[in-house]
Amino acid sequence: MVDQLETLISTSKAMPVGGIALVDKKKVMELVDQLRLSIPQEVKAAGEVLAQKDQIISSATLDARRTKTKAEEDLREKLSQNEIHQKAEEALREAELRAARMVEQAESECQARRTEADAYALRSLRAFERELNTLSGSVRKGIDLLAGNALVGTLTSNKREAELEPV
């Protein structure tokens, strides 16, 4: 859409003074409306990434709890035998370490995705801001040019009327 906006501006009729272009307002407004519609979709996509992050963390937490519960149950069953008891404690420690690593990994992935989503949203918004500033500048130049032409026309008309009046 930004490319379309750029093409519209570059193919617009150029005024001979000051690099000003006449832009089809309807086409520009259609592109601006499309941009407005696409940004919420990008924000929605970022939200989906964040939801996936929550899902990963929830899944990892649930897996960690299940692993820990299973290890604890195994430990209770084997308390009567010292050798088996030691193995169960070792398994519990390993399960807790695995669970901690899974949670840590899920949080790391979540943070990375959040950072990517934020960066993408920021880039999109900055590009949109630049395009709006460019468009605003073009509109301002067009207004200034037309206002200047109207002033020159008024002054010329007043001068002709003064010349035609009898002295």
MARZA-305982 format. One record per residue: x, y, z of N, C-alpha, C in turn. Coordinates in Angstrom, 2 decimals, decimal comma. Each point is the difference from the previous one (the first is absolute). Layout:
BEGIN
{{X; Y; Z}; {X; Y; Z}; {X; Y; Z}} ...
***
This chain:
BEGIN
{{0,82; -1,19; 0,00}; {-0,82; 1,19; 0,00}; {0,86; 1,26; 0,00}} {{1,11; -0,06; 0,72}; {0,92; 1,13; 0,02}; {0,57; 0,19; -1,41}} {{0,32; -1,09; -0,68}; {0,49; 0,08; -1,37}; {-1,06; 0,61; -0,91}} {{-1,26; -0,38; 0,20}; {-1,08; 0,56; -0,80}; {-0,12; 1,50; 0,24}} {{0,12; 0,41; 1,25}; {-0,07; 1,41; 0,34}; {1,16; 0,75; -0,65}} {{1,18; -0,58; 0,06}; {1,18; 0,62; -0,61}; {-0,19; 0,11; -1,52}} {{-0,52; -1,05; -0,64}; {-0,25; 0,02; -1,44}; {-1,02; 1,07; -0,35}} {{-1,06; 0,11; 0,80}; {-1,02; 1,01; -0,25}; {0,61; 1,40; 0,05}} {{0,84; 0,24; 0,97}; {0,63; 1,31; 0,14}; {0,96; 0,25; -1,17}} {{0,82; -1,01; -0,32}; {1,01; 0,20; -1,04}; {-0,63; 0,12; -1,40}} {{-1,18; -0,58; -0,21}; {-0,64; 0,09; -1,31}; {-1,03; 1,13; -0,09}} {{-0,13; 0,77; 1,06}; {-0,95; 1,12; 0,00}; {0,55; 1,14; -0,86}} {{-0,90; 0,82; -0,46}; {0,38; 1,13; -0,85}; {0,83; 0,99; 0,82}} {{1,16; 0,35; -0,51}; {0,91; 0,90; 0,71}; {-0,30; 1,44; -0,39}} {{0,06; 0,87; 0,98}; {-0,16; 1,43; -0,25}; {1,37; 0,54; -0,39}} {{0,06; 1,00; -0,84}; {1,29; 0,50; -0,46}; {0,80; 0,73; 1,10}} {{-0,64; 0,35; 1,09}; {0,68; 0,78; 1,04}; {0,16; -0,84; 1,27}} {{1,18; -0,07; 0,51}; {0,23; -0,54; 1,34}; {-0,14; -1,50; 0,16}} {{-0,06; -0,77; -1,03}; {-0,08; -1,45; 0,14}; {-1,31; -0,47; 0,61}} {{-1,05; 0,75; -0,16}; {-1,30; -0,35; 0,56}; {-0,75; -0,89; -0,98}} {{-0,73; -0,99; 0,54}; {-0,74; -0,91; -0,87}; {-1,48; 0,06; 0,38}} {{-0,85; -0,13; -1,01}; {-1,43; -0,12; 0,24}; {-0,31; -1,48; 0,16}} {{-0,54; -0,35; 1,15}; {-0,25; -1,40; 0,33}; {-1,50; -0,23; 0,04}} {{-0,44; -1,12; -0,53}; {-1,41; -0,38; 0,04}; {-0,38; -0,31; 1,44}} {{-0,77; 0,91; 0,58}; {-0,34; -0,11; 1,42}; {-0,74; -1,32; 0,29}} {{-0,89; -0,39; -0,86}; {-0,78; -1,22; 0,23}; {0,92; -1,22; 0,07}} {{0,96; -0,07; -0,92}; {0,93; -1,14; -0,01}; {0,88; 0,01; 1,24}} {{0,46; 1,18; 0,40}; {0,84; 0,10; 1,21}; {-0,79; -0,43; 1,22}} {{-1,23; 0,46; 0,10}; {-0,83; -0,36; 1,17}; {-0,29; -1,50; 0,02}} {{-0,19; -0,61; -1,18}; {-0,20; -1,45; -0,05}; {1,22; -0,73; 0,54}} {{1,18; 0,45; -0,41}; {1,24; -0,63; 0,50}; {0,17; 0,22; 1,49}} {{-0,33; 1,19; 0,47}; {0,10; 0,28; 1,45}; {-0,97; -0,91; 0,76}} {{-1,21; -0,16; -0,53}; {-0,97; -0,91; 0,64}; {0,52; -1,43; 0,02}} {{0,61; -0,43; -1,09}; {0,57; -1,35; -0,04}; {1,11; -0,15; 1,03}} {{0,82; 1,03; 0,15}; {1,06; -0,02; 1,01}; {-0,60; -0,10; 1,40}} {{-1,05; 0,77; 0,23}; {-0,66; -0,06; 1,31}; {-0,52; -1,41; 0,29}} {{-0,53; -0,64; -1,02}; {-0,54; -1,34; 0,19}; {1,10; -1,03; 0,20}} {{1,13; 0,19; -0,67}; {1,07; -1,00; 0,09}; {0,75; 0,08; 1,31}} {{0,12; 1,16; 0,58}; {0,75; 0,11; 1,27}; {-0,67; -0,81; 1,09}} {{-1,35; 0,07; 0,19}; {-0,59; -0,85; 1,03}; {0,24; -1,49; -0,26}} {{0,10; -0,39; -1,29}; {0,28; -1,41; -0,29}; {1,40; -0,35; 0,47}} {{0,94; 0,92; -0,17}; {1,36; -0,25; 0,45}; {0,05; -0,06; 1,52}} {{-0,76; 0,86; 0,64}; {-0,05; -0,02; 1,47}; {-0,65; -1,31; 0,45}} {{-1,02; -0,44; -0,73}; {-0,65; -1,27; 0,34}; {1,00; -1,15; -0,15}} {{0,81; 0,04; -1,06}; {1,02; -1,04; -0,19}; {0,98; 0,01; 1,16}} {{0,39; 1,20; 0,44}; {0,90; 0,08; 1,15}; {-0,67; -0,57; 1,25}} {{-1,29; 0,25; 0,15}; {-0,75; -0,55; 1,13}; {-0,04; -1,52; -0,05}} {{-0,11; -0,53; -1,21}; {0,00; -1,46; -0,14}; {1,35; -0,58; 0,40}} {{1,07; 0,72; -0,33}; {1,33; -0,45; 0,41}; {0,09; -0,03; 1,52}} {{-0,53; 1,05; 0,62}; {0,01; 0,05; 1,47}; {-0,87; -1,12; 0,59}} {{-1,12; -0,28; -0,64}; {-0,86; -1,09; 0,48}; {0,72; -1,34; -0,11}} {{0,76; -0,17; -1,08}; {0,78; -1,22; -0,16}; {1,03; -0,11; 1,11}} {{0,57; 1,14; 0,36}; {0,97; 0,02; 1,09}; {-0,65; -0,49; 1,29}} {{-1,18; 0,52; 0,30}; {-0,72; -0,42; 1,20}; {-0,32; -1,48; -0,05}} {{-0,36; -0,47; -1,17}; {-0,32; -1,42; -0,18}; {1,24; -0,86; 0,24}} {{1,15; 0,44; -0,50}; {1,25; -0,75; 0,19}; {0,36; -0,04; 1,48}} {{-0,11; 1,14; 0,66}; {0,33; 0,04; 1,43}; {-0,96; -0,88; 0,79}} {{-1,29; 0,07; -0,32}; {-0,98; -0,83; 0,70}; {0,29; -1,48; -0,21}} {{0,29; -0,35; -1,23}; {0,31; -1,39; -0,32}; {1,25; -0,47; 0,73}} {{1,03; 0,85; -0,01}; {1,25; -0,36; 0,68}; {-0,22; -0,12; 1,51}} {{-0,78; 0,91; 0,56}; {-0,30; -0,05; 1,43}; {-0,78; -1,27; 0,35}} {{-0,99; -0,32; -0,83}; {-0,79; -1,21; 0,23}; {0,88; -1,24; -0,11}} {{0,85; -0,03; -1,03}; {0,92; -1,13; -0,16}; {0,95; -0,10; 1,19}} {{0,46; 1,15; 0,47}; {0,90; 0,01; 1,15}; {-0,71; -0,54; 1,24}} {{-1,23; 0,43; 0,21}; {-0,76; -0,48; 1,16}; {-0,25; -1,51; -0,09}} {{-0,35; -0,44; -1,19}; {-0,24; -1,44; -0,18}; {1,27; -0,80; 0,27}} {{1,09; 0,49; -0,54}; {1,29; -0,69; 0,19}; {0,37; -0,03; 1,47}} {{-0,18; 1,12; 0,68}; {0,33; 0,08; 1,42}; {-0,91; -0,92; 0,81}} {{-1,29; 0,02; -0,30}; {-0,95; -0,86; 0,72}; {0,33; -1,47; -0,19}} {{0,31; -0,34; -1,23}; {0,35; -1,39; -0,27}; {1,27; -0,40; 0,75}} {{0,98; 0,88; -0,01}; {1,25; -0,29; 0,70}; {-0,24; -0,14; 1,51}} {{-0,85; 0,84; 0,54}; {-0,32; -0,09; 1,43}; {-0,73; -1,30; 0,33}} {{-0,92; -0,40; -0,87}; {-0,71; -1,27; 0,22}; {0,98; -1,18; -0,06}} {{0,89; 0,05; -0,97}; {1,03; -1,05; -0,12}; {0,85; -0,05; 1,26}} {{0,33; 1,15; 0,51}; {0,82; 0,07; 1,20}; {-0,70; -0,64; 1,19}} {{-1,28; 0,32; 0,18}; {-0,76; -0,57; 1,14}; {-0,08; -1,53; -0,08}} {{-0,17; -0,52; -1,20}; {-0,11; -1,45; -0,18}; {1,30; -0,72; 0,35}} {{1,09; 0,68; -0,17}; {1,29; -0,66; 0,15}; {0,74; 0,36; 1,29}} {{-0,67; 0,70; 0,89}; {0,64; 0,41; 1,25}; {0,50; -1,18; 0,84}} {{-0,65; -1,13; -0,12}; {0,36; -1,15; 0,84}; {1,38; -0,57; -0,32}} {{0,45; 0,20; -1,17}; {1,31; -0,54; -0,38}; {0,96; 1,15; -0,22}} {{1,08; 0,00; 0,69}; {0,97; 1,10; -0,01}; {0,58; 0,25; -1,39}} {{0,42; -1,04; -0,69}; {0,60; 0,19; -1,32}; {-1,03; 0,59; -0,97}} {{-1,20; -0,53; 0,04}; {-1,07; 0,48; -0,88}; {-0,37; 1,42; 0,41}} {{0,04; 0,23; 1,30}; {-0,31; 1,34; 0,53}; {0,99; 1,04; -0,57}} {{1,26; -0,32; -0,02}; {1,01; 0,92; -0,53}; {-0,23; 0,26; -1,49}} {{-0,36; -1,04; -0,73}; {-0,27; 0,17; -1,44}; {-1,22; 0,91; -0,22}} {{-0,99; -0,16; 0,86}; {-1,20; 0,84; -0,14}; {0,33; 1,46; 0,28}} {{0,81; 0,25; 1,00}; {0,40; 1,37; 0,29}; {0,76; 0,61; -1,19}} {{0,85; -0,81; -0,58}; {0,75; 0,46; -1,17}; {-0,96; 0,30; -1,16}} {{-0,97; -0,88; -0,21}; {-0,98; 0,21; -1,07}; {-0,80; 1,27; 0,25}} {{-0,36; 0,22; 1,26}; {-0,75; 1,21; 0,34}; {0,82; 1,25; -0,30}} {{1,26; -0,02; 0,38}; {0,87; 1,14; -0,27}; {0,11; 0,24; -1,51}} {{0,18; -1,08; -0,75}; {0,09; 0,14; -1,46}; {-1,30; 0,54; -0,59}} {{-1,12; -0,49; 0,52}; {-1,29; 0,47; -0,48}; {-0,18; 1,49; 0,31}} {{0,39; 0,39; 1,19}; {-0,11; 1,41; 0,36}; {0,92; 0,86; -0,87}} {{1,20; -0,49; -0,27}; {0,91; 0,73; -0,87}; {-0,57; 0,11; -1,42}} {{-0,54; -1,12; -0,49}; {-0,61; 0,03; -1,34}; {-1,17; 0,96; -0,04}} {{-0,81; -0,06; 1,05}; {-1,16; 0,90; 0,05}; {0,45; 1,45; 0,04}} {{1,01; 0,29; 0,80}; {0,51; 1,37; 0,08}; {0,56; 0,44; -1,34}} {{0,71; -0,90; -0,69}; {0,54; 0,33; -1,33}; {-1,13; 0,24; -1,00}} {{-1,04; -0,83; 0,08}; {-1,13; 0,17; -0,93}; {-0,68; 1,35; 0,23}} {{-0,22; 0,34; 1,27}; {-0,64; 1,28; 0,31}; {0,91; 1,14; -0,45}} {{1,29; -0,11; 0,29}; {0,95; 1,03; -0,39}; {0,02; 0,17; -1,52}} {{0,02; -1,13; -0,71}; {0,00; 0,04; -1,46}; {-1,29; 0,63; -0,53}} {{-1,13; -0,37; 0,59}; {-1,28; 0,56; -0,43}; {-0,04; 1,50; 0,24}} {{0,50; 0,44; 1,14}; {0,02; 1,43; 0,29}; {0,94; 0,73; -0,95}} {{1,13; -0,62; -0,31}; {0,94; 0,61; -0,93}; {-0,62; 0,13; -1,39}} {{-0,67; -1,06; -0,46}; {-0,66; 0,05; -1,31}; {-1,11; 1,05; 0,01}} {{-0,71; 0,07; 1,11}; {-1,08; 0,98; 0,14}; {0,56; 1,41; -0,12}} {{1,08; 0,26; 0,71}; {0,60; 1,34; -0,03}; {0,49; 0,33; -1,40}} {{0,61; -0,98; -0,66}; {0,50; 0,23; -1,36}; {-1,16; 0,31; -0,95}} {{-1,08; -0,74; 0,12}; {-1,16; 0,25; -0,88}; {-0,64; 1,35; 0,31}} {{-0,07; 0,34; 1,28}; {-0,57; 1,28; 0,38}; {0,86; 1,12; -0,57}} {{1,32; -0,14; 0,12}; {0,91; 1,01; -0,52}; {-0,16; 0,12; -1,52}} {{-0,09; -1,14; -0,69}; {-0,19; 0,04; -1,46}; {-1,32; 0,67; -0,36}} {{-1,06; -0,35; 0,75}; {-1,32; 0,59; -0,28}; {0,03; 1,51; 0,24}} {{0,62; 0,41; 1,10}; {0,10; 1,43; 0,30}; {0,80; 0,72; -1,07}} {{1,12; -0,59; -0,42}; {0,84; 0,62; -1,02}; {-0,76; 0,12; -1,32}} {{-0,73; -1,04; -0,36}; {-0,78; 0,02; -1,24}; {-1,07; 1,09; 0,06}} {{-0,71; 0,06; 1,12}; {-1,05; 1,02; 0,16}; {0,60; 1,40; -0,07}} {{1,16; 0,18; 0,66}; {0,66; 1,30; 0,00}; {0,44; 0,39; -1,41}} {{0,58; -0,94; -0,74}; {0,41; 0,29; -1,38}; {-1,20; 0,38; -0,85}} {{-1,09; -0,74; 0,15}; {-1,21; 0,28; -0,78}; {-0,55; 1,39; 0,32}} {{-0,06; 0,32; 1,29}; {-0,54; 1,29; 0,39}; {0,92; 1,14; -0,45}} {{1,30; -0,19; 0,07}; {0,91; 1,05; -0,46}; {-0,12; 0,22; -1,50}} {{-0,13; -1,07; -0,76}; {-0,16; 0,12; -1,46}; {-1,31; 0,73; -0,31}} {{-1,04; -0,35; 0,71}; {-1,29; 0,65; -0,20}; {0,12; 1,48; 0,36}} {{0,69; 0,31; 1,08}; {0,18; 1,39; 0,41}; {0,76; 0,79; -1,08}} {{1,06; -0,61; -0,55}; {0,77; 0,68; -1,06}; {-0,89; 0,29; -1,20}} {{-0,81; -0,98; -0,38}; {-0,88; 0,18; -1,16}; {-1,02; 1,10; 0,27}} {{-0,54; 0,00; 1,21}; {-0,98; 1,04; 0,34}; {0,66; 1,38; 0,01}} {{1,22; 0,08; 0,52}; {0,71; 1,28; 0,01}; {0,27; 0,49; -1,42}} {{0,40; -0,92; -0,88}; {0,24; 0,35; -1,40}; {-1,29; 0,50; -0,64}} {{-1,06; -0,74; 0,23}; {-1,30; 0,37; -0,56}; {-0,46; 1,34; 0,56}} {{0,17; 0,21; 1,28}; {-0,38; 1,26; 0,64}; {0,80; 1,16; -0,58}} {{1,30; -0,22; -0,21}; {0,83; 1,04; -0,60}; {-0,47; 0,34; -1,41}} {{-0,35; -1,02; -0,78}; {-0,49; 0,24; -1,36}; {-1,31; 0,79; 0,02}} {{-0,87; -0,37; 0,91}; {-1,28; 0,71; 0,12}; {0,26; 1,44; 0,40}} {{0,89; 0,24; 0,95}; {0,31; 1,35; 0,47}; {0,56; 0,83; -1,16}} {{0,91; -0,58; -0,80}; {0,58; 0,72; -1,14}; {-1,09; 0,35; -1,00}} {{-0,92; -0,92; -0,24}; {-1,09; 0,27; -0,94}; {-0,89; 1,12; 0,50}} {{-0,31; -0,01; 1,28}; {-0,82; 1,07; 0,60}; {0,71; 1,34; -0,12}} {{1,29; 0,00; 0,34}; {0,78; 1,24; -0,08}; {0,05; 0,53; -1,43}} {{0,19; -0,89; -0,96}; {0,07; 0,41; -1,40}; {-1,34; 0,60; -0,44}} {{-1,09; -0,69; 0,32}; {-1,31; 0,49; -0,40}; {-0,35; 1,30; 0,71}} {{0,37; 0,13; 1,25}; {-0,26; 1,24; 0,75}; {0,81; 1,14; -0,62}} {{1,24; -0,27; -0,39}; {0,83; 1,03; -0,65}; {-0,58; 0,43; -1,33}} {{-0,48; -0,99; -0,78}; {-0,62; 0,32; -1,31}; {-1,26; 0,84; 0,18}} {{-0,79; -0,32; 1,02}; {-1,23; 0,76; 0,25}; {0,33; 1,43; 0,39}} {{1,05; 0,19; 0,80}; {0,41; 1,34; 0,42}; {0,49; 0,81; -1,20}} {{0,80; -0,62; -0,87}; {0,50; 0,68; -1,20}; {-1,18; 0,37; -0,90}} {{-0,95; -0,91; -0,15}; {-1,17; 0,28; -0,83}; {-0,83; 1,15; 0,56}} {{-0,13; 0,07; 1,30}; {-0,76; 1,08; 0,64}; {0,71; 1,33; -0,19}} {{1,30; 0,02; 0,19}; {0,78; 1,24; -0,16}; {-0,07; 0,49; -1,46}} {{0,12; -0,92; -0,96}; {-0,06; 0,35; -1,42}; {-1,37; 0,56; -0,34}} {{-1,05; -0,62; 0,50}; {-1,36; 0,44; -0,26}; {-0,23; 1,39; 0,59}} {{0,48; 0,25; 1,21}; {-0,15; 1,31; 0,64}; {0,75; 1,08; -0,78}} {{1,16; -0,34; -0,52}; {0,81; 0,96; -0,77}; {-0,72; 0,38; -1,29}} {{-0,60; -1,00; -0,67}; {-0,72; 0,27; -1,25}; {-1,22; 0,91; 0,27}} {{-0,69; -0,28; 1,09}; {-1,18; 0,82; 0,34}; {0,42; 1,44; 0,28}} {{1,14; 0,16; 0,66}; {0,48; 1,36; 0,33}; {0,38; 0,72; -1,29}} {{0,53; -0,70; -0,98}; {0,41; 0,63; -1,25}; {-1,23; 0,40; -0,83}} {{-1,09; -0,75; 0,12}; {-1,20; 0,26; -0,78}; {-0,85; 1,14; 0,59}} {{0,15; 0,31; 1,26}; {-0,80; 1,04; 0,64}; {0,42; 1,37; -0,55}} {{-1,03; 0,84; -0,27}; {0,33; 1,35; -0,48}; {0,64; 0,81; 1,11}} {{0,89; 0,84; -0,38}; {0,75; 0,81; 0,97}; {-0,67; 1,33; 0,21}} 
***
